[in-house]
């Protein structure tokens, strides 16, 4: 269980480092970005032009949702590739996070 929590924390950190400005994408169109649990795996993904997805990497979907409080963005971390490890991780880790869209910008 601690490894799953650490993996979720690493994925969250990768998201923070990898987010693009949402202003570049249409509000109706979700933004899809790669996120990996390590720098090395993210570098492999980038060097392959996105054709390679190392073990543990996933596509994170960022979708803007209107709300009375202002635009919110939902980050979907669910494992798309399936498999037993992905199913277990998704069952014990939060796979959907909500953030203020204005806080998402290139670091």
Buried (B, 14 or more C-beta within 10 A) or exposed (E): EEEBEEBBEBBBEBBEEBBEEBEEBEBEEBBEBBBBBEEEBBEBBEEEEEEEBBEBBBBBBBBBEEEEEEEBBBBBBBBEEEEEBBEEBBEEBEBEBEBEBEEBEEE
